[in-house]
Amino acid sequence: MRKLLFQNFFRGPLTERAPALDEAAVEELATALQRAARRRLGRSLSIREIDAGSCNGCELEIHALSNAYYDVERFGIRFVASPRHADVLLVTGPVTKNMSDALERTYRATPDPKWVIALGDCARDGGCFAGSYAVVGGVSQIVPVDLHIPGCPPPPVTILQGLLSLLDRTAKNVAST
Ligand code: SF4
């Protein structure tokens, strides 16, 4: 027991160091996203997150967007509780059989214009859960997907970049019609 206490006293932390954060880059990205939302929608961007069967790793990164560091709400990017108030459905995980109906109904409940983002490797094609008896597959098997953000899980900055590229792309599509 004494030996164990002694070892623990001198052993370094087992956790990894957090990566260096670039506040200026986050602010620039979030501001660009805020401007793109105002141009495209005339107001702030509202996001409804749907966990269709994720391991929760992707949710940890999404939640980080609302923490004290990223605090994306200060740029008018809001997570909403109801699909009726959403512009973007941010879907994580492989779609499980138990969630496929709920995902489809949530999609139908979201007013147009709306966009669907499949977030994380599992959302593309089931990822490491593909082939499971409980999994239907990727998000596009159930609802149309406008953008896939890769990663397992994608970090907050990658999520912001994905949202920005989606708004930029849809703005260009509107301009060219
Ligand atoms: S992509 Fe990775 S973190 Fe996200 S749900 Fe799948 S296994 Fe979990």
Backbone and ligand atoms as CSV (ligand in chain L), in Angstrom:
chain,resi,resn,atom,element,x,y,z
A,1,MET,N,N,0.830,-1.209,0.000
A,1,MET,CA,C,0.000,0.000,0.000
A,1,MET,C,C,0.865,1.261,0.000
A,2,ARG,N,N,1.894,1.217,0.849
A,2,ARG,CA,C,2.769,2.385,0.937
A,2,ARG,C,C,3.484,2.605,-0.401
A,3,LYS,N,N,3.850,1.448,-1.031
A,3,LYS,CA,C,4.564,1.520,-2.317
A,3,LYS,C,C,3.656,2.172,-3.377
A,4,LEU,N,N,2.395,1.761,-3.358
A,4,LEU,CA,C,1.426,2.295,-4.336
A,4,LEU,C,C,1.238,3.807,-4.134
A,5,LEU,N,N,1.114,4.205,-2.886
A,5,LEU,CA,C,0.954,5.636,-2.596
A,5,LEU,C,C,2.170,6.419,-3.070
A,6,PHE,N,N,3.333,5.830,-2.852
A,6,PHE,CA,C,4.583,6.463,-3.243
A,6,PHE,C,C,4.655,6.629,-4.765
A,7,GLN,N,N,4.269,5.521,-5.465
A,7,GLN,CA,C,4.291,5.566,-6.940
A,7,GLN,C,C,3.338,6.638,-7.462
A,8,ASN,N,N,2.137,6.673,-6.889
A,8,ASN,CA,C,1.131,7.635,-7.362
A,8,ASN,C,C,1.576,9.067,-7.114
A,9,PHE,N,N,2.347,9.240,-6.046
A,9,PHE,CA,C,2.798,10.579,-5.706
A,9,PHE,C,C,3.732,11.139,-6.777
A,10,PHE,N,N,4.568,10.251,-7.363
A,10,PHE,CA,C,5.570,10.722,-8.323
A,10,PHE,C,C,5.163,10.541,-9.780
A,11,ARG,N,N,4.076,9.782,-10.002
A,11,ARG,CA,C,3.668,9.555,-11.396
A,11,ARG,C,C,3.018,10.816,-11.965
A,12,GLY,N,N,3.334,11.111,-13.215
A,12,GLY,CA,C,2.731,12.280,-13.859
A,12,GLY,C,C,1.274,12.034,-14.178
A,13,PRO,N,N,0.546,13.049,-14.615
A,13,PRO,CA,C,-0.862,12.871,-14.959
A,13,PRO,C,C,-1.017,11.936,-16.158
A,14,LEU,N,N,-2.066,11.127,-16.157
A,14,LEU,CA,C,-2.265,10.172,-17.240
A,14,LEU,C,C,-3.050,10.790,-18.402
A,15,THR,N,N,-3.628,11.944,-18.171
A,15,THR,CA,C,-4.410,12.578,-19.240
A,15,THR,C,C,-3.491,13.299,-20.218
A,16,GLU,N,N,-4.002,13.487,-21.454
A,16,GLU,CA,C,-3.220,14.230,-22.458
A,16,GLU,C,C,-3.373,15.714,-22.209
A,17,ARG,N,N,-2.354,16.453,-22.604
A,17,ARG,CA,C,-2.455,17.901,-22.534
A,17,ARG,C,C,-3.459,18.389,-23.553
A,18,ALA,N,N,-4.222,19.405,-23.212
A,18,ALA,CA,C,-5.159,19.972,-24.184
A,18,ALA,C,C,-4.368,20.656,-25.289
A,19,PRO,N,N,-4.860,20.575,-26.556
A,19,PRO,CA,C,-4.141,21.265,-27.631
A,19,PRO,C,C,-4.206,22.772,-27.436
A,20,ALA,N,N,-3.202,23.470,-27.961
A,20,ALA,CA,C,-3.199,24.936,-27.843
A,20,ALA,C,C,-4.389,25.502,-28.607
A,21,LEU,N,N,-5.063,26.453,-28.017
A,21,LEU,CA,C,-6.248,27.021,-28.652
A,21,LEU,C,C,-5.917,28.382,-29.244
A,22,ASP,N,N,-6.467,28.630,-30.399
A,22,ASP,CA,C,-6.201,29.881,-31.079
A,22,ASP,C,C,-7.459,30.745,-31.020
A,23,GLU,N,N,-7.495,31.622,-30.013
A,23,GLU,CA,C,-8.710,32.431,-29.799
A,23,GLU,C,C,-9.044,33.288,-31.002
A,24,ALA,N,N,-7.999,33.859,-31.628
A,24,ALA,CA,C,-8.244,34.750,-32.771
A,24,ALA,C,C,-8.893,33.972,-33.923
A,25,ALA,N,N,-8.416,32.745,-34.158
A,25,ALA,CA,C,-8.965,31.941,-35.267
A,25,ALA,C,C,-10.420,31.589,-34.995
A,26,VAL,N,N,-10.724,31.232,-33.741
A,26,VAL,CA,C,-12.105,30.887,-33.386
A,26,VAL,C,C,-13.003,32.100,-33.590
A,27,GLU,N,N,-12.533,33.258,-33.134
A,27,GLU,CA,C,-13.343,34.474,-33.246
A,27,GLU,C,C,-13.584,34.837,-34.715
A,28,GLU,N,N,-12.536,34.684,-35.522
A,28,GLU,CA,C,-12.660,35.004,-36.949
A,28,GLU,C,C,-13.667,34.076,-37.626
A,29,LEU,N,N,-13.562,32.799,-37.304
A,29,LEU,CA,C,-14.470,31.811,-37.902
A,29,LEU,C,C,-15.916,32.076,-37.494
A,30,ALA,N,N,-16.126,32.263,-36.193
A,30,ALA,CA,C,-17.484,32.455,-35.683
A,30,ALA,C,C,-18.087,33.756,-36.213
A,31,THR,N,N,-17.270,34.787,-36.356
A,31,THR,CA,C,-17.774,36.052,-36.901
A,31,THR,C,C,-18.172,35.866,-38.365
A,32,ALA,N,N,-17.339,35.136,-39.127
A,32,ALA,CA,C,-17.656,34.877,-40.538
A,32,ALA,C,C,-18.956,34.078,-40.628
A,33,LEU,N,N,-19.134,33.152,-39.711
A,33,LEU,CA,C,-20.356,32.347,-39.704
A,33,LEU,C,C,-21.572,33.213,-39.375
A,34,GLN,N,N,-21.405,34.115,-38.429
A,34,GLN,CA,C,-22.498,35.018,-38.064
A,34,GLN,C,C,-22.902,35.878,-39.276
A,35,ARG,N,N,-21.895,36.398,-39.996
A,35,ARG,CA,C,-22.181,37.239,-41.169
A,35,ARG,C,C,-22.872,36.418,-42.249
A,36,ALA,N,N,-22.381,35.194,-42.468
A,36,ALA,CA,C,-22.964,34.331,-43.511
A,36,ALA,C,C,-24.422,34.016,-43.173
A,37,ALA,N,N,-24.715,33.778,-41.884
A,37,ALA,CA,C,-26.101,33.480,-41.476
A,37,ALA,C,C,-26.989,34.695,-41.720
A,38,ARG,N,N,-26.473,35.880,-41.425
A,38,ARG,CA,C,-27.279,37.097,-41.614
A,38,ARG,C,C,-27.543,37.325,-43.100
A,39,ARG,N,N,-26.510,37.068,-43.927
A,39,ARG,CA,C,-26.686,37.227,-45.386
A,39,ARG,C,C,-27.694,36.229,-45.914
A,40,ARG,N,N,-27.572,34.982,-45.458
A,40,ARG,CA,C,-28.382,33.892,-46.023
A,40,ARG,C,C,-29.794,33.860,-45.441
A,41,LEU,N,N,-29.899,34.135,-44.122
A,41,LEU,CA,C,-31.195,33.978,-43.442
A,41,LEU,C,C,-31.781,35.307,-42.972
A,42,GLY,N,N,-30.938,36.338,-42.901
A,42,GLY,CA,C,-31.402,37.627,-42.370
A,42,GLY,C,C,-31.461,37.632,-40.861
A,43,ARG,N,N,-30.879,36.634,-40.225
A,43,ARG,CA,C,-30.891,36.530,-38.757
A,43,ARG,C,C,-29.851,35.503,-38.315
A,44,SER,N,N,-29.907,35.165,-37.007
A,44,SER,CA,C,-28.951,34.199,-36.458
A,44,SER,C,C,-29.255,32.785,-36.942
A,45,LEU,N,N,-28.275,31.928,-36.737
A,45,LEU,CA,C,-28.406,30.531,-37.153
A,45,LEU,C,C,-28.860,29.674,-35.968
A,46,SER,N,N,-29.893,28.849,-36.205
A,46,SER,CA,C,-30.388,27.967,-35.140
A,46,SER,C,C,-30.124,26.514,-35.505
A,47,ILE,N,N,-29.595,25.796,-34.554
A,47,ILE,CA,C,-29.180,24.409,-34.807
A,47,ILE,C,C,-29.909,23.468,-33.853
A,48,ARG,N,N,-30.459,22.409,-34.409
A,48,ARG,CA,C,-31.030,21.338,-33.566
A,48,ARG,C,C,-30.106,20.144,-33.685
A,49,GLU,N,N,-29.576,19.700,-32.546
A,49,GLU,CA,C,-28.688,18.552,-32.570
A,49,GLU,C,C,-29.509,17.284,-32.401
A,50,ILE,N,N,-29.194,16.265,-33.184
A,50,ILE,CA,C,-29.881,14.975,-33.041
A,50,ILE,C,C,-28.837,13.876,-32.876
A,51,ASP,N,N,-28.916,13.192,-31.766
A,51,ASP,CA,C,-28.061,12.031,-31.538
A,51,ASP,C,C,-28.831,10.811,-32.034
A,52,ALA,N,N,-28.403,10.289,-33.197
A,52,ALA,CA,C,-29.136,9.172,-33.795
A,52,ALA,C,C,-28.569,7.822,-33.367
A,53,GLY,N,N,-27.583,7.844,-32.456
A,53,GLY,CA,C,-27.013,6.583,-31.988
A,53,GLY,C,C,-25.531,6.695,-31.684
A,54,SER,N,N,-25.079,7.930,-31.471
A,54,SER,CA,C,-23.649,8.201,-31.268
A,54,SER,C,C,-23.125,7.609,-29.960
A,55,CYS,N,N,-21.775,7.491,-29.877
A,55,CYS,CA,C,-21.138,7.030,-28.634
A,55,CYS,C,C,-21.004,8.172,-27.639
A,56,ASN,N,N,-21.429,9.376,-28.062
A,56,ASN,CA,C,-21.375,10.620,-27.282
A,56,ASN,C,C,-20.061,11.375,-27.415
A,57,GLY,N,N,-19.110,10.799,-28.151
A,57,GLY,CA,C,-17.859,11.515,-28.395
A,57,GLY,C,C,-18.129,12.765,-29.222
A,58,CYS,N,N,-18.953,12.636,-30.247
A,58,CYS,CA,C,-19.277,13.797,-31.087
A,58,CYS,C,C,-20.037,14.840,-30.265
A,59,GLU,N,N,-20.890,14.395,-29.341
A,59,GLU,CA,C,-21.651,15.349,-28.512
A,59,GLU,C,C,-20.717,16.174,-27.623
A,60,LEU,N,N,-19.653,15.527,-27.129
A,60,LEU,CA,C,-18.716,16.279,-26.265
A,60,LEU,C,C,-18.130,17.460,-27.023
A,61,GLU,N,N,-17.813,17.242,-28.314
A,61,GLU,CA,C,-17.233,18.337,-29.120
A,61,GLU,C,C,-18.292,19.385,-29.447
A,62,ILE,N,N,-19.513,18.937,-29.705
A,62,ILE,CA,C,-20.587,19.899,-29.985
A,62,ILE,C,C,-20.866,20.738,-28.733
A,63,HIS,N,N,-20.921,20.076,-27.582
A,63,HIS,CA,C,-21.178,20.810,-26.334
A,63,HIS,C,C,-20.078,21.836,-26.062
A,64,ALA,N,N,-18.865,21.511,-26.485
A,64,ALA,CA,C,-17.745,22.438,-26.241
A,64,ALA,C,C,-18.007,23.787,-26.913
A,65,LEU,N,N,-18.768,23.777,-27.995
A,65,LEU,CA,C,-19.066,25.050,-28.682
A,65,LEU,C,C,-19.816,26.018,-27.764
A,66,SER,N,N,-20.515,25.473,-26.781
A,66,SER,CA,C,-21.285,26.337,-25.875
A,66,SER,C,C,-20.561,26.597,-24.562
A,67,ASN,N,N,-19.340,26.081,-24.418
A,67,ASN,CA,C,-18.662,26.302,-23.131
A,67,ASN,C,C,-18.094,27.715,-23.042
A,68,ALA,N,N,-17.478,28.004,-21.912
A,68,ALA,CA,C,-17.030,29.385,-21.669
A,68,ALA,C,C,-15.950,29.820,-22.651
A,69,TYR,N,N,-15.202,28.869,-23.211
A,69,TYR,CA,C,-14.129,29.253,-24.128
A,69,TYR,C,C,-14.673,29.600,-25.517
A,70,TYR,N,N,-15.415,28.668,-26.115
A,70,TYR,CA,C,-15.915,28.919,-27.477
A,70,TYR,C,C,-17.121,29.866,-27.451
A,71,ASP,N,N,-18.061,29.582,-26.568
A,71,ASP,CA,C,-19.221,30.458,-26.337
A,71,ASP,C,C,-19.790,31.004,-27.659
A,72,VAL,N,N,-20.175,30.099,-28.563
A,72,VAL,CA,C,-20.564,30.568,-29.907
A,72,VAL,C,C,-21.890,31.333,-29.910
A,73,GLU,N,N,-22.609,31.251,-28.788
A,73,GLU,CA,C,-23.873,32.002,-28.739
A,73,GLU,C,C,-23.624,33.514,-28.843
A,74,ARG,N,N,-22.435,33.954,-28.428
A,74,ARG,CA,C,-22.148,35.397,-28.528
A,74,ARG,C,C,-22.085,35.831,-29.984
A,75,PHE,N,N,-21.943,34.857,-30.925
A,75,PHE,CA,C,-21.934,35.188,-32.350
A,75,PHE,C,C,-23.298,34.877,-32.990
A,76,GLY,N,N,-24.295,34.646,-32.158
A,76,GLY,CA,C,-25.637,34.416,-32.680
A,76,GLY,C,C,-25.866,32.998,-33.181
A,77,ILE,N,N,-25.005,32.072,-32.809
A,77,ILE,CA,C,-25.212,30.674,-33.227
A,77,ILE,C,C,-25.848,29.950,-32.056
A,78,ARG,N,N,-27.110,29.520,-32.250
A,78,ARG,CA,C,-27.862,29.007,-31.110
A,78,ARG,C,C,-28.231,27.546,-31.306
A,79,PHE,N,N,-28.189,26.791,-30.211
A,79,PHE,CA,C,-28.722,25.431,-30.234
A,79,PHE,C,C,-30.143,25.505,-29.693
A,80,VAL,N,N,-31.088,24.972,-30.449
A,80,VAL,CA,C,-32.494,25.095,-30.056
A,80,VAL,C,C,-33.057,23.731,-29.677
A,81,ALA,N,N,-34.135,23.769,-28.876
A,81,ALA,CA,C,-34.699,22.526,-28.355
A,81,ALA,C,C,-35.699,21.894,-29.317
A,82,SER,N,N,-36.244,22.694,-30.215
A,82,SER,CA,C,-37.280,22.151,-31.093
A,82,SER,C,C,-36.861,22.242,-32.551
A,83,PRO,N,N,-37.145,21.210,-33.341
A,83,PRO,CA,C,-36.830,21.289,-34.779
A,83,PRO,C,C,-37.631,22.385,-35.472
A,84,ARG,N,N,-38.746,22.786,-34.864
A,84,ARG,CA,C,-39.581,23.833,-35.486
A,84,ARG,C,C,-38.868,25.183,-35.514
A,85,HIS,N,N,-37.847,25.332,-34.685
A,85,HIS,CA,C,-37.098,26.597,-34.646
A,85,HIS,C,C,-35.735,26.478,-35.317
A,86,ALA,N,N,-35.487,25.344,-35.977
A,86,ALA,CA,C,-34.124,25.080,-36.455
A,86,ALA,C,C,-33.947,25.389,-37.939
A,87,ASP,N,N,-32.722,25.818,-38.289
A,87,ASP,CA,C,-32.319,25.944,-39.692
A,87,ASP,C,C,-31.484,24.727,-40.094
A,88,VAL,N,N,-30.698,24.253,-39.133
A,88,VAL,CA,C,-29.766,23.154,-39.404
A,88,VAL,C,C,-30.053,21.997,-38.456
A,89,LEU,N,N,-30.128,20.789,-39.019
A,89,LEU,CA,C,-30.163,19.587,-38.177
A,89,LEU,C,C,-28.752,19.010,-38.174
A,90,LEU,N,N,-28.168,18.949,-37.008
A,90,LEU,CA,C,-26.796,18.460,-36.859
A,90,LEU,C,C,-26.889,17.047,-36.290
A,91,VAL,N,N,-26.685,16.048,-37.164
A,91,VAL,CA,C,-26.976,14.668,-36.768
A,91,VAL,C,C,-25.682,13.896,-36.528
A,92,THR,N,N,-25.608,13.230,-35.389
A,92,THR,CA,C,-24.413,12.451,-35.039
A,92,THR,C,C,-24.734,10.967,-34.960
A,93,GLY,N,N,-23.671,10.188,-35.076
A,93,GLY,CA,C,-23.771,8.749,-34.833
A,93,GLY,C,C,-24.232,7.975,-36.042
A,94,PRO,N,N,-24.094,6.658,-35.958
A,94,PRO,CA,C,-24.758,5.850,-36.964
A,94,PRO,C,C,-26.240,5.961,-36.639
A,95,VAL,N,N,-27.112,5.782,-37.615
A,95,VAL,CA,C,-28.542,5.819,-37.290
A,95,VAL,C,C,-28.950,4.430,-36.816
A,96,THR,N,N,-29.396,4.371,-35.578
A,96,THR,CA,C,-29.822,3.068,-35.059
A,96,THR,C,C,-31.254,2.793,-35.497
A,97,LYS,N,N,-31.622,1.536,-35.471
A,97,LYS,CA,C,-32.999,1.179,-35.868
A,97,LYS,C,C,-33.999,1.908,-34.978
A,98,ASN,N,N,-33.675,2.036,-33.692
A,98,ASN,CA,C,-34.615,2.689,-32.772
A,98,ASN,C,C,-34.738,4.184,-33.016
A,99,MET,N,N,-33.753,4.791,-33.668
A,99,MET,CA,C,-33.783,6.247,-33.869
A,99,MET,C,C,-34.186,6.659,-35.283
A,100,SER,N,N,-34.291,5.710,-36.217
A,100,SER,CA,C,-34.512,6.101,-37.613
A,100,SER,C,C,-35.860,6.800,-37.802
A,101,ASP,N,N,-36.893,6.309,-37.132
A,101,ASP,CA,C,-38.225,6.946,-37.219
A,101,ASP,C,C,-38.195,8.360,-36.651
A,102,ALA,N,N,-37.569,8.485,-35.481
A,102,ALA,CA,C,-37.490,9.792,-34.811
A,102,ALA,C,C,-36.731,10.780,-35.676
A,103,LEU,N,N,-35.670,10.314,-36.344
A,103,LEU,CA,C,-34.877,11.198,-37.209
A,103,LEU,C,C,-35.732,11.679,-38.383
A,104,GLU,N,N,-36.452,10.766,-38.978
A,104,GLU,CA,C,-37.282,11.136,-40.125
A,104,GLU,C,C,-38.378,12.118,-39.713
A,105,ARG,N,N,-38.994,11.871,-38.554
A,105,ARG,CA,C,-40.072,12.770,-38.099
A,105,ARG,C,C,-39.513,14.147,-37.734
A,106,THR,N,N,-38.311,14.153,-37.152
A,106,THR,CA,C,-37.688,15.446,-36.814
A,106,THR,C,C,-37.403,16.225,-38.090
A,107,TYR,N,N,-36.941,15.527,-39.114
A,107,TYR,CA,C,-36.663,16.180,-40.410
A,107,TYR,C,C,-37.956,16.792,-40.964
A,108,ARG,N,N,-39.035,16.024,-40.918
A,108,ARG,CA,C,-40.309,16.527,-41.461
A,108,ARG,C,C,-40.835,17.704,-40.640
A,109,ALA,N,N,-40.513,17.738,-39.357
A,109,ALA,CA,C,-40.999,18.824,-38.478
A,109,ALA,C,C,-40.201,20.112,-38.631
A,110,THR,N,N,-39.080,20.045,-39.330
A,110,THR,CA,C,-38.230,21.234,-39.480
A,110,THR,C,C,-38.686,22.047,-40.692
A,111,PRO,N,N,-38.950,23.349,-40.498
A,111,PRO,CA,C,-39.437,24.142,-41.636
A,111,PRO,C,C,-38.346,24.391,-42.677
A,112,ASP,N,N,-38.762,24.607,-43.927
A,112,ASP,CA,C,-37.821,24.985,-45.001
A,112,ASP,C,C,-37.508,26.471,-44.903
A,113,PRO,N,N,-36.364,26.970,-45.335
A,113,PRO,CA,C,-35.241,26.152,-45.804
A,113,PRO,C,C,-34.514,25.497,-44.634
A,114,LYS,N,N,-34.087,24.265,-44.851
A,114,LYS,CA,C,-33.367,23.555,-43.787
A,114,LYS,C,C,-32.213,22.790,-44.407
A,115,TRP,N,N,-31.218,22.550,-43.593
A,115,TRP,CA,C,-30.053,21.793,-44.057
A,115,TRP,C,C,-29.719,20.734,-43.029
A,116,VAL,N,N,-29.224,19.621,-43.561
A,116,VAL,CA,C,-28.831,18.521,-42.677
A,116,VAL,C,C,-27.326,18.336,-42.763
A,117,ILE,N,N,-26.689,18.317,-41.592
A,117,ILE,CA,C,-25.256,18.026,-41.530
A,117,ILE,C,C,-25.075,16.689,-40.816
A,118,ALA,N,N,-24.360,15.782,-41.474
A,118,ALA,CA,C,-23.995,14.513,-40.836
A,118,ALA,C,C,-22.630,14.729,-40.201
A,119,LEU,N,N,-22.566,14.667,-38.886
A,119,LEU,CA,C,-21.326,15.010,-38.169
A,119,LEU,C,C,-20.633,13.765,-37.623
A,120,GLY,N,N,-19.385,13.581,-38.033
A,120,GLY,CA,C,-18.598,12.447,-37.534
A,120,GLY,C,C,-18.585,11.298,-38.528
A,121,ASP,N,N,-17.582,10.442,-38.383
A,121,ASP,CA,C,-17.425,9.323,-39.326
A,121,ASP,C,C,-18.598,8.352,-39.284
A,122,CYS,N,N,-19.187,8.169,-38.112
A,122,CYS,CA,C,-20.319,7.229,-38.014
A,122,CYS,C,C,-21.525,7.733,-38.792
A,123,ALA,N,N,-21.694,9.060,-38.821
A,123,ALA,CA,C,-22.866,9.625,-39.494
A,123,ALA,C,C,-22.785,9.459,-41.010
A,124,ARG,N,N,-21.559,9.227,-41.524
A,124,ARG,CA,C,-21.423,9.056,-42.981
A,124,ARG,C,C,-21.917,7.675,-43.420
A,125,ASP,N,N,-21.405,6.632,-42.737
A,125,ASP,CA,C,-21.743,5.283,-43.218
A,125,ASP,C,C,-21.870,4.261,-42.080
A,126,GLY,N,N,-22.037,4.740,-40.867
A,126,GLY,CA,C,-22.124,3.828,-39.719
A,126,GLY,C,C,-20.796,3.696,-38.998
A,127,GLY,N,N,-19.693,4.093,-39.669
A,127,GLY,CA,C,-18.371,4.075,-39.042
A,127,GLY,C,C,-18.053,2.738,-38.392
A,128,CYS,N,N,-17.550,2.783,-37.179
A,128,CYS,CA,C,-17.144,1.544,-36.503
A,128,CYS,C,C,-18.342,0.696,-36.072
A,129,PHE,N,N,-19.556,1.255,-36.206
A,129,PHE,CA,C,-20.763,0.480,-35.843
A,129,PHE,C,C,-21.441,-0.133,-37.060
A,130,ALA,N,N,-20.886,0.111,-38.251
A,130,ALA,CA,C,-21.509,-0.402,-39.482
A,130,ALA,C,C,-21.609,-1.922,-39.410
A,131,GLY,N,N,-22.733,-2.436,-39.845
A,131,GLY,CA,C,-22.913,-3.883,-39.861
A,131,GLY,C,C,-23.560,-4.420,-38.602
A,132,SER,N,N,-23.704,-3.568,-37.578
A,132,SER,CA,C,-24.332,-4.040,-36.334
A,132,SER,C,C,-25.811,-4.320,-36.574
A,133,TYR,N,N,-26.333,-5.298,-35.882
A,133,TYR,CA,C,-27.757,-5.640,-36.021
A,133,TYR,C,C,-28.657,-4.475,-35.644
A,134,ALA,N,N,-28.124,-3.526,-34.813
A,134,ALA,CA,C,-28.955,-2.433,-34.289
A,134,ALA,C,C,-28.865,-1.171,-35.140
A,135,VAL,N,N,-28.051,-1.211,-36.195
A,135,VAL,CA,C,-27.759,0.017,-36.949
A,135,VAL,C,C,-28.295,-0.052,-38.372
A,136,VAL,N,N,-28.943,1.047,-38.809
A,136,VAL,CA,C,-29.429,1.106,-40.193
A,136,VAL,C,C,-28.281,1.499,-41.126
A,137,GLY,N,N,-27.477,2.483,-40.689
A,137,GLY,CA,C,-26.355,2.940,-41.521
A,137,GLY,C,C,-26.105,4.416,-41.309
A,138,GLY,N,N,-25.640,5.106,-42.358
A,138,GLY,CA,C,-25.375,6.535,-42.273
A,138,GLY,C,C,-26.660,7.350,-42.306
A,139,VAL,N,N,-26.511,8.642,-42.019
A,139,VAL,CA,C,-27.682,9.536,-41.945
A,139,VAL,C,C,-28.392,9.633,-43.293
A,140,SER,N,N,-27.605,9.601,-44.397
A,140,SER,CA,C,-28.210,9.767,-45.726
A,140,SER,C,C,-29.123,8.602,-46.105
A,141,GLN,N,N,-29.086,7.530,-45.355
A,141,GLN,CA,C,-30.020,6.418,-45.614
A,141,GLN,C,C,-31.440,6.801,-45.203
A,142,ILE,N,N,-31.554,7.800,-44.325
A,142,ILE,CA,C,-32.870,8.155,-43.782
A,142,ILE,C,C,-33.343,9.518,-44.292
A,143,VAL,N,N,-32.450,10.517,-44.273
A,143,VAL,CA,C,-32.830,11.873,-44.709
A,143,VAL,C,C,-31.729,12.419,-45.637
A,144,PRO,N,N,-32.097,13.371,-46.540
A,144,PRO,CA,C,-31.066,13.931,-47.418
A,144,PRO,C,C,-30.023,14.719,-46.627
A,145,VAL,N,N,-28.763,14.507,-46.954
A,145,VAL,CA,C,-27.666,15.170,-46.230
A,145,VAL,C,C,-27.036,16.240,-47.125
A,146,ASP,N,N,-26.863,17.450,-46.599
A,146,ASP,CA,C,-26.254,18.538,-47.368
A,146,ASP,C,C,-24.749,18.613,-47.185
A,147,LEU,N,N,-24.275,18.170,-46.028
A,147,LEU,CA,C,-22.826,18.265,-45.766
A,147,LEU,C,C,-22.419,17.191,-44.767
A,148,HIS,N,N,-21.237,16.635,-45.014
A,148,HIS,CA,C,-20.682,15.704,-44.027
A,148,HIS,C,C,-19.431,16.331,-43.425
A,149,ILE,N,N,-19.362,16.353,-42.106
A,149,ILE,CA,C,-18.149,16.833,-41.423
A,149,ILE,C,C,-17.428,15.598,-40.895
A,150,PRO,N,N,-16.251,15.277,-41.466
A,150,PRO,CA,C,-15.559,14.055,-41.048
A,150,PRO,C,C,-14.840,14.222,-39.705
A,151,GLY,N,N,-14.460,13.100,-39.130
A,151,GLY,CA,C,-13.697,13.123,-37.872
A,151,GLY,C,C,-14.303,12.168,-36.874
A,152,CYS,N,N,-13.485,11.743,-35.926
A,152,CYS,CA,C,-13.972,10.808,-34.902
A,152,CYS,C,C,-13.365,11.169,-33.553
A,153,PRO,N,N,-13.938,12.173,-32.896
A,153,PRO,CA,C,-14.965,13.102,-33.378
A,153,PRO,C,C,-14.304,14.346,-33.984
A,154,PRO,N,N,-15.046,15.129,-34.785
A,154,PRO,CA,C,-14.470,16.388,-35.282
A,154,PRO,C,C,-14.396,17.416,-34.152
A,155,PRO,N,N,-13.289,18.151,-34.039
A,155,PRO,CA,C,-13.167,19.161,-32.972
A,155,PRO,C,C,-14.035,20.388,-33.258
A,156,PRO,N,N,-14.267,21.237,-32.251
A,156,PRO,CA,C,-15.161,22.393,-32.419
A,156,PRO,C,C,-14.811,23.284,-33.609
A,157,VAL,N,N,-13.523,23.535,-33.837
A,157,VAL,CA,C,-13.149,24.423,-34.954
A,157,VAL,C,C,-13.566,23.798,-36.290
A,158,THR,N,N,-13.415,22.496,-36.429
A,158,THR,CA,C,-13.831,21.820,-37.668
A,158,THR,C,C,-15.342,21.922,-37.837
A,159,ILE,N,N,-16.084,21.856,-36.733
A,159,ILE,CA,C,-17.545,21.983,-36.812
A,159,ILE,C,C,-17.911,23.392,-37.300
A,160,LEU,N,N,-17.238,24.409,-36.755
A,160,LEU,CA,C,-17.494,25.792,-37.191
A,160,LEU,C,C,-17.166,25.953,-38.673
A,161,GLN,N,N,-16.035,25.373,-39.109
A,161,GLN,CA,C,-15.656,25.468,-40.530
A,161,GLN,C,C,-16.711,24.803,-41.409
A,162,GLY,N,N,-17.242,23.665,-40.950
A,162,GLY,CA,C,-18.276,22.960,-41.721
A,162,GLY,C,C,-19.537,23.799,-41.852
A,163,LEU,N,N,-19.968,24.413,-40.739
A,163,LEU,CA,C,-21.177,25.255,-40.778
A,163,LEU,C,C,-20.982,26.424,-41.737
A,164,LEU,N,N,-19.787,27.016,-41.689
A,164,LEU,CA,C,-19.501,28.162,-42.560
A,164,LEU,C,C,-19.518,27.737,-44.025
A,165,SER,N,N,-18.900,26.601,-44.330
A,165,SER,CA,C,-18.851,26.170,-45.732
A,165,SER,C,C,-20.256,25.831,-46.230
A,166,LEU,N,N,-21.108,25.327,-45.345
A,166,LEU,CA,C,-22.486,25.027,-45.755
A,166,LEU,C,C,-23.225,26.310,-46.117
A,167,LEU,N,N,-23.124,27.333,-45.257
A,167,LEU,CA,C,-23.833,28.597,-45.530
A,167,LEU,C,C,-23.279,29.278,-46.775
A,168,ASP,N,N,-21.957,29.238,-46.940
A,168,ASP,CA,C,-21.347,29.846,-48.134
A,168,ASP,C,C,-21.850,29.148,-49.388
A,169,ARG,N,N,-21.893,27.834,-49.335
A,169,ARG,CA,C,-22.310,27.061,-50.512
A,169,ARG,C,C,-23.771,27.332,-50.851
A,170,THR,N,N,-24.622,27.357,-49.834
A,170,THR,CA,C,-26.041,27.572,-50.119
A,170,THR,C,C,-26.270,29.004,-50.612
A,171,ALA,N,N,-25.490,29.976,-50.105
A,171,ALA,CA,C,-25.624,31.348,-50.577
A,171,ALA,C,C,-25.250,31.435,-52.051
A,172,LYS,N,N,-24.190,30.700,-52.449
A,172,LYS,CA,C,-23.765,30.712,-53.862
A,172,LYS,C,C,-24.837,30.064,-54.725
A,173,ASN,N,N,-25.446,28.978,-54.242
A,173,ASN,CA,C,-26.497,28.303,-55.014
A,173,ASN,C,C,-27.667,29.233,-55.258
A,174,VAL,N,N,-28.040,30.023,-54.205
A,174,VAL,CA,C,-29.161,30.950,-54.346
A,174,VAL,C,C,-28.812,32.030,-55.364
A,175,ALA,N,N,-27.544,32.531,-55.280
A,175,ALA,CA,C,-27.122,33.602,-56.183
A,175,ALA,C,C,-27.118,33.145,-57.642
A,176,SER,N,N,-26.805,31.849,-57.853
A,176,SER,CA,C,-26.701,31.369,-59.243
A,176,SER,C,C,-28.041,30.947,-59.821
A,177,THR,N,N,-29.149,30.958,-58.999
A,177,THR,CA,C,-30.466,30.554,-59.549
A,177,THR,C,C,-31.265,31.783,-59.983
L,1,SF4,S1,S,-17.634,9.430,-35.078
L,1,SF4,FE1,FE,-16.406,8.664,-33.362
L,1,SF4,S2,S,-16.943,10.011,-31.660
L,1,SF4,FE2,FE,-18.546,10.275,-33.216
L,1,SF4,S3,S,-20.156,8.805,-32.660
L,1,SF4,FE3,FE,-18.768,7.756,-34.080
L,1,SF4,S4,S,-17.289,6.672,-32.776
L,1,SF4,FE4,FE,-18.298,8.228,-31.504
